[in-house]
Amino acid sequence: MKRMRWFLAGAVIAASVPSPVASCQAQTNVPAVIPGVKPASVEHIKIHGAALEGNLEGDAVDRDVIVFLPPSYAKEKKRRYPVVYALHGYSIGAEQWTHEIHVPQTIEGGFAQGAQEMIVVLPDSKTIYNGSMYSSSATTGDFEDYIAHDVVAYMDAHYRTIPNRSSRGLVGHSMGGYGASRIGMKHPDVFGALYIMSPCCLSPMAGGGPGPADQAKERAMASEKKVAAARSPADLAAQSPGFGSAQYATAAAWAPNPKNPPLYFDLPTKDGVPQPEIVAKFTANAPLAFVDQYIGNLKQYRAIAMDVGDQDGLRVDAAKLHEILDNYGVVNAFEIYSGTHISAVADRFQNHVLPFFSKNLCFTAGCK
């Protein structure tokens, strides 16, 4: 029997990581501590999201942000620094993201091995369904503008940054890789270099899961029943811990419906059957579907890089994005390394991400 196909990006998120526990407590290969490194300082702050005000989901508008200041920041009072904004994945927030990439250790290690000093910022974009998808939605709020405008503006106003696009980098892993792709394509006026790590949700289609079509339909109807019975977003989230909420996170981000309380989103199926008008909304938010519209924007970047593990199911779509960029003549580096979705993320951050931005960001105030 032919398998049902869903345009449900949440299935891609869930398929890319072994389990919710594995995601929240990622076992990564951590680079060795380099003796004698100079310490970075860490500041935990909150940044108000004007772009998030009035969101129907009731998610926090004042968001946690973790800022890592380079070793020289406290002493060299007149020095300004480029900034790298690093986006976390689904089911974790900024604090758990620090443990996955093992900062500040990997930041200090990167500097000790020759990367130029920069500020690194980790905004928290976890929502009631465990992820904002870094998208613009009346239901979740406009997390795209929150990152590209609210967070950047706050950093430029409160820290000694170099406040121009050529001195700002954007990087993200998994859902954060999706966010880096999406925000990067739309905001070359804000960022000058782009690094995409193991991006999820690039494709407009995901399989309905293993098994025949009748089983896929049963799963869809079970989700619909749960949504229909939910009294609030908190109620639905409590019934669907971890990756069980992924389908609701994507629906809230990509199929918002202000006229559909109390959850204010639409699922892509009804009675287990895909609904074309909602499926189209999911498709419209897939980078492989909309990248052709932003080729001119992508050509404005000083540099673009992307990587993914050879044991990561997301490598197929990542390779497709790389091929599209190549076909359009968008210069980009692409690497498939030895590893799973999460095994090498700390090593990649220290030994690849920071050197990339060290080479491709502008470190003087006069840069264009």
C-alpha positions as YAML, in Angstrom:
chain: A
units: angstrom
residues:
- id: 1
  name: MET
  ca: [0.00, 0.00, 0.00]
- id: 2
  name: LYS
  ca: [1.31, 3.40, -0.93]
- id: 3
  name: ARG
  ca: [2.61, 5.43, 2.00]
- id: 4
  name: MET
  ca: [0.82, 8.67, 2.83]
- id: 5
  name: ARG
  ca: [3.02, 11.71, 2.44]
- id: 6
  name: TRP
  ca: [2.76, 14.72, 4.74]
- id: 7
  name: PHE
  ca: [4.17, 18.18, 4.32]
- id: 8
  name: LEU
  ca: [5.07, 18.16, 8.01]
- id: 9
  name: ALA
  ca: [8.46, 19.58, 8.84]
- id: 10
  name: GLY
  ca: [8.13, 18.51, 12.46]
- id: 11
  name: ALA
  ca: [8.70, 14.95, 11.29]
- id: 12
  name: VAL
  ca: [12.03, 16.04, 9.86]
- id: 13
  name: ILE
  ca: [13.08, 17.49, 13.21]
- id: 14
  name: ALA
  ca: [12.16, 14.33, 15.06]
- id: 15
  name: ALA
  ca: [13.83, 12.07, 12.52]
- id: 16
  name: SER
  ca: [17.13, 13.92, 12.68]
- id: 17
  name: VAL
  ca: [17.82, 13.35, 16.38]
- id: 18
  name: PRO
  ca: [17.75, 9.97, 18.16]
- id: 19
  name: SER
  ca: [15.37, 11.01, 20.95]
- id: 20
  name: PRO
  ca: [14.24, 13.99, 23.03]
- id: 21
  name: VAL
  ca: [16.59, 12.92, 25.80]
- id: 22
  name: ALA
  ca: [19.50, 12.68, 23.42]
- id: 23
  name: SER
  ca: [18.76, 16.16, 22.14]
- id: 24
  name: CYS
  ca: [18.45, 17.78, 25.55]
- id: 25
  name: GLN
  ca: [21.53, 16.04, 26.92]
- id: 26
  name: ALA
  ca: [23.61, 15.81, 23.77]
- id: 27
  name: GLN
  ca: [26.73, 13.67, 24.05]
- id: 28
  name: THR
  ca: [29.16, 15.56, 21.88]
- id: 29
  name: ASN
  ca: [32.83, 14.98, 21.26]
- id: 30
  name: VAL
  ca: [34.43, 17.83, 23.19]
- id: 31
  name: PRO
  ca: [37.79, 19.24, 22.11]
- id: 32
  name: ALA
  ca: [40.54, 18.94, 24.70]
- id: 33
  name: VAL
  ca: [41.05, 21.90, 27.00]
- id: 34
  name: ILE
  ca: [43.96, 24.01, 25.81]
- id: 35
  name: PRO
  ca: [46.33, 24.83, 28.71]
- id: 36
  name: GLY
  ca: [46.74, 28.47, 29.59]
- id: 37
  name: VAL
  ca: [43.77, 29.83, 27.64]
- id: 38
  name: LYS
  ca: [42.57, 33.30, 28.52]
- id: 39
  name: PRO
  ca: [39.06, 33.19, 29.98]
- id: 40
  name: ALA
  ca: [36.03, 34.67, 28.29]
- id: 41
  name: SER
  ca: [33.39, 36.28, 30.50]
- id: 42
  name: VAL
  ca: [29.74, 35.28, 30.49]
- id: 43
  name: GLU
  ca: [26.73, 37.56, 30.98]
- id: 44
  name: HIS
  ca: [23.14, 36.39, 31.34]
- id: 45
  name: ILE
  ca: [20.75, 39.11, 30.22]
- id: 46
  name: LYS
  ca: [17.19, 39.55, 29.00]
- id: 47
  name: ILE
  ca: [16.28, 41.25, 25.74]
- id: 48
  name: HIS
  ca: [12.78, 42.56, 25.18]
- id: 49
  name: GLY
  ca: [11.20, 41.36, 21.96]
- id: 50
  name: ALA
  ca: [9.13, 44.13, 20.43]
- id: 51
  name: ALA
  ca: [8.60, 41.72, 17.53]
- id: 52
  name: LEU
  ca: [7.09, 39.17, 19.93]
- id: 53
  name: GLU
  ca: [4.56, 41.43, 21.59]
- id: 54
  name: GLY
  ca: [0.96, 40.23, 21.39]
- id: 55
  name: ASN
  ca: [1.80, 36.68, 20.36]
- id: 56
  name: LEU
  ca: [-1.30, 34.51, 20.72]
- id: 57
  name: GLU
  ca: [0.56, 31.61, 22.28]
- id: 58
  name: GLY
  ca: [1.49, 33.61, 25.36]
- id: 59
  name: ASP
  ca: [5.21, 32.98, 24.99]
- id: 60
  name: ALA
  ca: [7.62, 35.22, 26.87]
- id: 61
  name: VAL
  ca: [8.39, 38.57, 25.31]
- id: 62
  name: ASP
  ca: [11.43, 39.25, 27.50]
- id: 63
  name: ARG
  ca: [13.85, 36.52, 26.45]
- id: 64
  name: ASP
  ca: [16.97, 35.05, 28.02]
- id: 65
  name: VAL
  ca: [20.16, 35.76, 26.11]
- id: 66
  name: ILE
  ca: [23.68, 34.59, 26.97]
- id: 67
  name: VAL
  ca: [26.57, 36.81, 25.93]
- id: 68
  name: PHE
  ca: [30.19, 35.66, 25.79]
- id: 69
  name: LEU
  ca: [32.71, 38.49, 25.88]
- id: 70
  name: PRO
  ca: [36.26, 37.86, 24.66]
- id: 71
  name: PRO
  ca: [39.23, 37.91, 27.09]
- id: 72
  name: SER
  ca: [40.37, 41.40, 26.09]
- id: 73
  name: TYR
  ca: [36.92, 43.02, 26.40]
- id: 74
  name: ALA
  ca: [37.24, 44.18, 30.02]
- id: 75
  name: LYS
  ca: [40.72, 45.67, 29.61]
- id: 76
  name: GLU
  ca: [40.64, 47.25, 26.16]
- id: 77
  name: LYS
  ca: [37.91, 49.78, 26.83]
- id: 78
  name: LYS
  ca: [38.10, 51.50, 23.46]
- id: 79
  name: ARG
  ca: [38.15, 48.35, 21.37]
- id: 80
  name: ARG
  ca: [35.08, 47.27, 19.42]
- id: 81
  name: TYR
  ca: [34.29, 43.74, 18.32]
- id: 82
  name: PRO
  ca: [32.35, 41.85, 15.64]
- id: 83
  name: VAL
  ca: [29.46, 39.74, 16.90]
- id: 84
  name: VAL
  ca: [28.40, 36.18, 16.07]
- id: 85
  name: TYR
  ca: [24.78, 35.25, 16.78]
- id: 86
  name: ALA
  ca: [24.43, 31.48, 17.41]
- id: 87
  name: LEU
  ca: [20.97, 29.88, 17.16]
- id: 88
  name: HIS
  ca: [20.06, 26.74, 19.11]
- id: 89
  name: GLY
  ca: [18.07, 23.75, 17.92]
- id: 90
  name: TYR
  ca: [14.65, 22.32, 18.67]
- id: 91
  name: SER
  ca: [13.72, 21.17, 22.21]
- id: 92
  name: ILE
  ca: [16.54, 23.10, 23.88]
- id: 93
  name: GLY
  ca: [17.05, 26.73, 24.88]
- id: 94
  name: ALA
  ca: [20.12, 28.90, 25.10]
- id: 95
  name: GLU
  ca: [21.33, 27.39, 28.39]
- id: 96
  name: GLN
  ca: [21.21, 23.82, 27.08]
- id: 97
  name: TRP
  ca: [22.82, 25.03, 23.84]
- id: 98
  name: THR
  ca: [25.85, 26.15, 25.89]
- id: 99
  name: HIS
  ca: [26.30, 22.54, 27.02]
- id: 100
  name: GLU
  ca: [25.98, 21.14, 23.50]
- id: 101
  name: ILE
  ca: [28.68, 23.41, 22.09]
- id: 102
  name: HIS
  ca: [30.58, 23.53, 25.40]
- id: 103
  name: VAL
  ca: [31.00, 27.24, 25.66]
- id: 104
  name: PRO
  ca: [32.89, 29.14, 26.90]
- id: 105
  name: GLN
  ca: [35.50, 26.35, 26.62]
- id: 106
  name: THR
  ca: [35.26, 26.07, 22.84]
- id: 107
  name: ILE
  ca: [35.19, 29.86, 22.42]
- id: 108
  name: GLU
  ca: [38.35, 30.19, 24.50]
- id: 109
  name: GLY
  ca: [39.90, 27.29, 22.61]
- id: 110
  name: GLY
  ca: [39.12, 28.90, 19.29]
- id: 111
  name: PHE
  ca: [40.76, 32.15, 20.34]
- id: 112
  name: ALA
  ca: [43.77, 30.31, 21.76]
- id: 113
  name: GLN
  ca: [44.27, 28.57, 18.41]
- id: 114
  name: GLY
  ca: [44.31, 31.81, 16.46]
- id: 115
  name: ALA
  ca: [40.73, 32.91, 15.85]
- id: 116
  name: GLN
  ca: [40.37, 36.65, 16.27]
- id: 117
  name: GLU
  ca: [38.39, 37.74, 19.31]
- id: 118
  name: MET
  ca: [34.69, 38.37, 18.83]
- id: 119
  name: ILE
  ca: [31.52, 38.54, 20.93]
- id: 120
  name: VAL
  ca: [29.30, 35.44, 20.77]
- id: 121
  name: VAL
  ca: [25.57, 35.76, 21.52]
- id: 122
  name: LEU
  ca: [23.14, 32.90, 22.23]
- id: 123
  name: PRO
  ca: [19.49, 34.06, 22.13]
- id: 124
  name: ASP
  ca: [16.80, 31.78, 23.55]
- id: 125
  name: SER
  ca: [13.98, 31.02, 21.12]
- id: 126
  name: LYS
  ca: [12.35, 28.07, 22.86]
- id: 127
  name: THR
  ca: [8.54, 28.30, 22.94]
- id: 128
  name: ILE
  ca: [5.77, 26.40, 24.67]
- id: 129
  name: TYR
  ca: [6.04, 23.72, 21.97]
- id: 130
  name: ASN
  ca: [9.85, 23.65, 22.33]
- id: 131
  name: GLY
  ca: [10.79, 25.72, 19.30]
- id: 132
  name: SER
  ca: [9.90, 28.89, 17.41]
- id: 133
  name: MET
  ca: [11.30, 27.74, 14.05]
- id: 134
  name: TYR
  ca: [12.76, 31.28, 13.95]
- id: 135
  name: SER
  ca: [9.72, 32.22, 11.89]
- id: 136
  name: SER
  ca: [7.21, 35.07, 11.73]
- id: 137
  name: SER
  ca: [3.81, 34.10, 13.12]
- id: 138
  name: ALA
  ca: [0.95, 35.84, 14.90]
- id: 139
  name: THR
  ca: [0.71, 32.76, 17.09]
- id: 140
  name: THR
  ca: [4.33, 32.48, 18.27]
- id: 141
  name: GLY
  ca: [5.48, 36.01, 17.52]
- id: 142
  name: ASP
  ca: [7.94, 37.24, 14.92]
- id: 143
  name: PHE
  ca: [11.12, 35.44, 15.96]
- id: 144
  name: GLU
  ca: [12.71, 36.25, 12.62]
- id: 145
  name: ASP
  ca: [12.64, 39.97, 13.40]
- id: 146
  name: TYR
  ca: [13.40, 39.32, 17.06]
- id: 147
  name: ILE
  ca: [16.78, 37.85, 16.08]
- id: 148
  name: ALA
  ca: [17.56, 40.12, 13.14]
- id: 149
  name: HIS
  ca: [16.42, 43.38, 14.76]
- id: 150
  name: ASP
  ca: [15.61, 43.30, 18.48]
- id: 151
  name: VAL
  ca: [18.61, 41.27, 19.59]
- id: 152
  name: VAL
  ca: [21.05, 42.94, 17.20]
- id: 153
  name: ALA
  ca: [19.85, 46.43, 18.13]
- id: 154
  name: TYR
  ca: [20.18, 45.67, 21.84]
- id: 155
  name: MET
  ca: [23.72, 44.36, 21.44]
- id: 156
  name: ASP
  ca: [24.77, 47.39, 19.41]
- id: 157
  name: ALA
  ca: [23.26, 49.72, 22.03]
- id: 158
  name: HIS
  ca: [24.69, 48.03, 25.14]
- id: 159
  name: TYR
  ca: [28.03, 46.49, 24.08]
- id: 160
  name: ARG
  ca: [31.09, 47.66, 22.19]
- id: 161
  name: THR
  ca: [30.17, 46.08, 18.88]
- id: 162
  name: ILE
  ca: [31.16, 47.07, 15.36]
- id: 163
  name: PRO
  ca: [27.64, 48.00, 14.28]
- id: 164
  name: ASN
  ca: [27.58, 47.07, 10.61]
- id: 165
  name: ARG
  ca: [26.61, 44.00, 8.62]
- id: 166
  name: SER
  ca: [30.15, 43.06, 7.62]
- id: 167
  name: SER
  ca: [30.99, 42.60, 11.30]
- id: 168
  name: ARG
  ca: [28.00, 40.40, 12.14]
- id: 169
  name: GLY
  ca: [27.87, 36.64, 11.68]
- id: 170
  name: LEU
  ca: [24.91, 34.27, 11.93]
- id: 171
  name: VAL
  ca: [25.24, 30.56, 12.73]
- id: 172
  name: GLY
  ca: [22.78, 27.90, 13.85]
- id: 173
  name: HIS
  ca: [22.46, 24.14, 14.31]
- id: 174
  name: SER
  ca: [19.49, 21.91, 13.40]
- id: 175
  name: MET
  ca: [16.38, 24.10, 13.92]
- id: 176
  name: GLY
  ca: [18.95, 26.87, 14.37]
- id: 177
  name: GLY
  ca: [20.43, 25.87, 11.01]
- id: 178
  name: TYR
  ca: [16.97, 26.31, 9.53]
- id: 179
  name: GLY
  ca: [16.81, 29.69, 11.28]
- id: 180
  name: ALA
  ca: [20.22, 30.70, 9.95]
- id: 181
  name: SER
  ca: [19.10, 29.71, 6.44]
- id: 182
  name: ARG
  ca: [15.77, 31.53, 6.65]
- id: 183
  name: ILE
  ca: [16.99, 34.68, 8.40]
- id: 184
  name: GLY
  ca: [20.18, 34.70, 6.38]
- id: 185
  name: MET
  ca: [18.32, 34.64, 3.07]
- id: 186
  name: LYS
  ca: [16.07, 37.51, 4.12]
- id: 187
  name: HIS
  ca: [18.49, 39.78, 6.01]
- id: 188
  name: PRO
  ca: [21.79, 40.32, 4.19]
- id: 189
  name: ASP
  ca: [21.40, 43.94, 5.28]
- id: 190
  name: VAL
  ca: [21.99, 42.79, 8.88]
- id: 191
  name: PHE
  ca: [24.54, 39.97, 8.59]
- id: 192
  name: GLY
  ca: [27.70, 39.65, 6.54]
- id: 193
  name: ALA
  ca: [28.73, 35.99, 6.92]
- id: 194
  name: LEU
  ca: [26.60, 32.88, 7.31]
- id: 195
  name: TYR
  ca: [27.37, 29.40, 8.72]
- id: 196
  name: ILE
  ca: [24.65, 26.72, 8.54]
- id: 197
  name: MET
  ca: [25.12, 23.61, 10.71]
- id: 198
  name: SER
  ca: [23.08, 20.43, 10.07]
- id: 199
  name: PRO
  ca: [19.97, 22.39, 9.05]
- id: 200
  name: CYS
  ca: [16.58, 20.77, 9.57]
- id: 201
  name: CYS
  ca: [13.35, 21.36, 7.71]
- id: 202
  name: LEU
  ca: [14.81, 22.47, 4.37]
- id: 203
  name: SER
  ca: [12.47, 20.32, 2.29]
- id: 204
  name: PRO
  ca: [8.77, 20.99, 1.76]
- id: 205
  name: MET
  ca: [7.93, 17.30, 2.12]
- id: 206
  name: ALA
  ca: [8.52, 14.71, 4.83]
- id: 207
  name: GLY
  ca: [7.29, 11.15, 4.92]
- id: 208
  name: GLY
  ca: [4.37, 10.24, 7.11]
- id: 209
  name: GLY
  ca: [6.56, 7.78, 8.96]
- id: 210
  name: PRO
  ca: [7.14, 4.04, 8.57]
- id: 211
  name: GLY
  ca: [4.24, 1.77, 7.79]
- id: 212
  name: PRO
  ca: [1.34, 1.79, 5.36]
- id: 213
  name: ALA
  ca: [-0.98, 4.70, 4.67]
- id: 214
  name: ASP
  ca: [-3.66, 3.56, 7.08]
- id: 215
  name: GLN
  ca: [-1.21, 3.73, 9.99]
- id: 216
  name: ALA
  ca: [-0.08, 7.21, 8.95]
- id: 217
  name: LYS
  ca: [-3.70, 8.28, 8.79]
- id: 218
  name: GLU
  ca: [-4.33, 6.90, 12.27]
- id: 219
  name: ARG
  ca: [-1.42, 8.89, 13.66]
- id: 220
  name: ALA
  ca: [-2.70, 12.04, 12.01]
- id: 221
  name: MET
  ca: [-6.18, 11.53, 13.41]
- id: 222
  name: ALA
  ca: [-4.74, 10.92, 16.90]
- id: 223
  name: SER
  ca: [-2.96, 14.27, 16.70]
- id: 224
  name: GLU
  ca: [-6.12, 15.97, 15.54]
- id: 225
  name: LYS
  ca: [-8.04, 14.46, 18.44]
- id: 226
  name: LYS
  ca: [-5.44, 15.67, 20.92]
- id: 227
  name: VAL
  ca: [-5.54, 19.18, 19.45]
- id: 228
  name: ALA
  ca: [-9.35, 19.26, 19.54]
- id: 229
  name: ALA
  ca: [-9.37, 18.29, 23.22]
- id: 230
  name: ALA
  ca: [-6.67, 20.74, 24.33]
- id: 231
  name: ARG
  ca: [-7.89, 23.62, 26.47]
- id: 232
  name: SER
  ca: [-4.78, 25.77, 26.00]
- id: 233
  name: PRO
  ca: [-1.27, 25.68, 24.50]
- id: 234
  name: ALA
  ca: [0.06, 24.69, 27.93]
- id: 235
  name: ASP
  ca: [-2.41, 21.80, 28.07]
- id: 236
  name: LEU
  ca: [-1.38, 20.49, 24.64]
- id: 237
  name: ALA
  ca: [2.33, 20.89, 25.44]
- id: 238
  name: ALA
  ca: [1.93, 18.94, 28.68]
- id: 239
  name: GLN
  ca: [0.38, 16.05, 26.76]
- id: 240
  name: SER
  ca: [3.18, 16.07, 24.17]
- id: 241
  name: PRO
  ca: [6.60, 16.33, 25.85]
- id: 242
  name: GLY
  ca: [9.87, 16.57, 23.94]
- id: 243
  name: PHE
  ca: [9.60, 15.89, 20.24]
- id: 244
  name: GLY
  ca: [5.93, 15.07, 20.64]
- id: 245
  name: SER
  ca: [5.32, 18.79, 20.27]
- id: 246
  name: ALA
  ca: [7.32, 19.22, 17.05]
- id: 247
  name: GLN
  ca: [4.26, 19.04, 14.80]
- id: 248
  name: TYR
  ca: [2.55, 21.70, 16.94]
- id: 249
  name: ALA
  ca: [5.62, 23.94, 16.89]
- id: 250
  name: THR
  ca: [5.70, 23.89, 13.09]
- id: 251
  name: ALA
  ca: [1.93, 24.39, 12.83]
- id: 252
  name: ALA
  ca: [2.08, 27.38, 15.19]
- id: 253
  name: ALA
  ca: [4.98, 28.85, 13.22]
- id: 254
  name: TRP
  ca: [3.82, 28.17, 9.68]
- id: 255
  name: ALA
  ca: [0.03, 27.79, 9.81]
- id: 256
  name: PRO
  ca: [-1.10, 30.38, 12.38]
- id: 257
  name: ASN
  ca: [-4.81, 31.09, 12.60]
- id: 258
  name: PRO
  ca: [-5.95, 33.97, 14.83]
- id: 259
  name: LYS
  ca: [-9.56, 32.79, 14.40]
- id: 260
  name: ASN
  ca: [-8.92, 29.30, 15.75]
- id: 261
  name: PRO
  ca: [-8.71, 29.50, 19.56]
- id: 262
  name: PRO
  ca: [-7.44, 28.30, 21.95]
- id: 263
  name: LEU
  ca: [-4.34, 27.09, 20.05]
- id: 264
  name: TYR
  ca: [-4.46, 29.52, 17.12]
- id: 265
  name: PHE
  ca: [-3.02, 27.20, 14.48]
- id: 266
  name: ASP
  ca: [-4.20, 24.75, 11.83]
- id: 267
  name: LEU
  ca: [-2.93, 21.22, 11.33]
- id: 268
  name: PRO
  ca: [-2.13, 20.09, 7.78]
- id: 269
  name: THR
  ca: [-4.64, 17.23, 7.95]
- id: 270
  name: LYS
  ca: [-8.36, 16.82, 8.62]
- id: 271
  name: ASP
  ca: [-9.71, 13.37, 9.42]
- id: 272
  name: GLY
  ca: [-6.23, 12.14, 8.58]
- id: 273
  name: VAL
  ca: [-6.32, 13.54, 5.04]
- id: 274
  name: PRO
  ca: [-3.84, 16.28, 3.97]
- id: 275
  name: GLN
  ca: [-5.49, 19.69, 3.46]
- id: 276
  name: PRO
  ca: [-3.94, 21.38, 0.39]
- id: 277
  name: GLU
  ca: [-4.43, 24.96, 1.60]
- id: 278
  name: ILE
  ca: [-2.60, 24.25, 4.89]
- id: 279
  name: VAL
  ca: [0.01, 22.04, 3.25]
- id: 280
  name: ALA
  ca: [0.78, 25.00, 0.98]
- id: 281
  name: LYS
  ca: [1.58, 27.15, 4.03]
- id: 282
  name: PHE
  ca: [4.10, 24.57, 5.26]
- id: 283
  name: THR
  ca: [5.64, 24.35, 1.81]
- id: 284
  name: ALA
  ca: [5.99, 28.13, 1.62]
- id: 285
  name: ASN
  ca: [8.26, 28.03, 4.69]
- id: 286
  name: ALA
  ca: [10.69, 25.43, 3.32]
- id: 287
  name: PRO
  ca: [14.04, 26.96, 2.27]
- id: 288
  name: LEU
  ca: [14.39, 24.55, -0.66]
- id: 289
  name: ALA
  ca: [11.07, 25.95, -1.92]
- id: 290
  name: PHE
  ca: [11.86, 29.64, -1.46]
- id: 291
  name: VAL
  ca: [15.66, 29.87, -1.88]
- id: 292
  name: ASP
  ca: [15.34, 30.85, -5.57]
- id: 293
  name: GLN
  ca: [13.68, 34.10, -4.47]
- id: 294
  name: TYR
  ca: [16.71, 35.16, -2.42]
- id: 295
  name: ILE
  ca: [19.70, 34.38, -4.61]
- id: 296
  name: GLY
  ca: [20.49, 38.08, -4.99]
- id: 297
  name: ASN
  ca: [20.50, 38.43, -1.21]
- id: 298
  name: LEU
  ca: [22.76, 35.42, -0.74]
- id: 299
  name: LYS
  ca: [25.27, 36.82, -3.22]
- id: 300
  name: GLN
  ca: [25.73, 39.81, -0.91]
- id: 301
  name: TYR
  ca: [27.39, 37.71, 1.80]
- id: 302
  name: ARG
  ca: [31.12, 37.90, 2.33]
- id: 303
  name: ALA
  ca: [31.11, 34.13, 2.89]
- id: 304
  name: ILE
  ca: [28.67, 31.22, 3.36]
- id: 305
  name: ALA
  ca: [29.50, 27.78, 4.80]
- id: 306
  name: MET
  ca: [27.45, 24.70, 5.59]
- id: 307
  name: ASP
  ca: [28.30, 21.37, 7.21]
- id: 308
  name: VAL
  ca: [26.52, 18.16, 8.21]
- id: 309
  name: GLY
  ca: [27.50, 14.72, 9.54]
- id: 310
  name: ASP
  ca: [27.73, 11.72, 7.25]
- id: 311
  name: GLN
  ca: [25.45, 9.79, 9.64]
- id: 312
  name: ASP
  ca: [22.86, 12.57, 9.78]
- id: 313
  name: GLY
  ca: [19.65, 12.06, 7.80]
- id: 314
  name: LEU
  ca: [19.62, 15.81, 7.12]
- id: 315
  name: ARG
  ca: [22.69, 15.53, 4.89]
- id: 316
  name: VAL
  ca: [20.54, 14.86, 1.79]
- id: 317
  name: ASP
  ca: [18.63, 18.13, 1.94]
- id: 318
  name: ALA
  ca: [21.76, 20.05, 2.99]
- id: 319
  name: ALA
  ca: [23.47, 18.77, -0.15]
- id: 320
  name: LYS
  ca: [20.47, 19.90, -2.21]
- id: 321
  name: LEU
  ca: [20.74, 23.43, -0.82]
- id: 322
  name: HIS
  ca: [24.47, 23.46, -1.57]
- id: 323
  name: GLU
  ca: [23.78, 22.31, -5.14]
- id: 324
  name: ILE
  ca: [21.20, 25.04, -5.68]
- id: 325
  name: LEU
  ca: [23.62, 27.70, -4.47]
- id: 326
  name: ASP
  ca: [26.32, 26.31, -6.74]
- id: 327
  name: ASN
  ca: [23.95, 26.30, -9.71]
- id: 328
  name: TYR
  ca: [23.27, 30.00, -9.17]
- id: 329
  name: GLY
  ca: [26.93, 30.85, -8.70]
- id: 330
  name: VAL
  ca: [26.57, 31.65, -4.99]
- id: 331
  name: VAL
  ca: [29.99, 30.93, -3.52]
- id: 332
  name: ASN
  ca: [29.66, 28.58, -0.55]
- id: 333
  name: ALA
  ca: [31.72, 25.99, 1.28]
- id: 334
  name: PHE
  ca: [30.09, 22.63, 2.02]
- id: 335
  name: GLU
  ca: [31.47, 19.78, 4.11]
- id: 336
  name: ILE
  ca: [30.12, 16.37, 5.07]
- id: 337
  name: TYR
  ca: [32.17, 15.31, 8.08]
- id: 338
  name: SER
  ca: [32.32, 12.07, 10.05]
- id: 339
  name: GLY
  ca: [29.61, 12.18, 12.70]
- id: 340
  name: THR
  ca: [25.95, 12.10, 13.67]
- id: 341
  name: HIS
  ca: [23.54, 15.00, 14.05]
- id: 342
  name: ILE
  ca: [25.03, 16.04, 17.39]
- id: 343
  name: SER
  ca: [28.30, 14.18, 17.93]
- id: 344
  name: ALA
  ca: [30.67, 16.78, 16.51]
- id: 345
  name: VAL
  ca: [28.87, 20.07, 17.18]
- id: 346
  name: ALA
  ca: [31.29, 21.26, 19.91]
- id: 347
  name: ASP
  ca: [34.34, 20.42, 17.81]
- id: 348
  name: ARG
  ca: [32.81, 22.11, 14.77]
- id: 349
  name: PHE
  ca: [32.06, 25.24, 16.78]
- id: 350
  name: GLN
  ca: [35.62, 25.61, 18.07]
- id: 351
  name: ASN
  ca: [37.61, 24.39, 15.09]
- id: 352
  name: HIS
  ca: [35.45, 25.41, 12.14]
- id: 353
  name: VAL
  ca: [32.78, 27.98, 13.02]
- id: 354
  name: LEU
  ca: [34.98, 30.42, 14.94]
- id: 355
  name: PRO
  ca: [37.87, 30.25, 12.42]
- id: 356
  name: PHE
  ca: [35.34, 30.81, 9.61]
- id: 357
  name: PHE
  ca: [34.05, 34.02, 11.19]
- id: 358
  name: SER
  ca: [37.58, 35.06, 12.15]
- id: 359
  name: LYS
  ca: [38.47, 34.94, 8.47]
- id: 360
  name: ASN
  ca: [35.28, 36.39, 7.02]
- id: 361
  name: LEU
  ca: [34.03, 39.09, 9.40]
- id: 362
  name: CYS
  ca: [35.37, 42.62, 9.48]
- id: 363
  name: PHE
  ca: [37.34, 43.43, 12.64]
- id: 364
  name: THR
  ca: [37.83, 47.18, 12.13]
- id: 365
  name: ALA
  ca: [35.28, 49.95, 12.46]
- id: 366
  name: GLY
  ca: [35.89, 51.22, 8.93]
- id: 367
  name: CYS
  ca: [34.83, 48.05, 7.15]
- id: 368
  name: LYS
  ca: [32.05, 48.01, 4.60]
...
